[in-house]
Amino acid sequence: MNGDTPVEMLHGRVPVRNFAWLGNSSGNSGTRLVTDPGNTGGQLSLVDLAAGTSWKITASASNEVFPAPSPYGKRLAFASGEVGYDIVEVPLDGSGPRDVIATSRSEVAPAWARDGTRFAYLTDRSGVQEIWLRNRADGS
């Protein structure tokens, strides 16, 4: 982005379908990102591009996809499940995950609003894909 020659950084090292940049404390993107393995199934990974390292940040029997960090990178929402994905939140301070929206239908692709309280997501609860908005403060 600064005009330098592009560099390929993850070729063959981390399976990636979707990724999201993690913001730093000032709200700007840093050199870390969260990746999902896509249709291969599996867990989310945290990748540090500057250090050239990656490690798993989730561990379950479910597929975990569509990572969405909160604006300042303190929490991460993602879809977890098989057919019938749910929205799950895991604080990046090491504490445990929790279901945010868990129904028998699919809820996927969470995207945080800049306020860190609301997020949009896709759901098929009415039979077709729709974009819904969720407020974490009051549950609406």
Secondary structure by P-SEA (a helix, b strand, c coil): cccccccccccccccccbbbbbbcccccccccccccccccbbbbbbbbccccbbbbccccccccccccccccccbbbbbbcccbbbbbbbbcccbbbbbccccccccccccccccccbbbbbbcccccbbbbbbbccccc
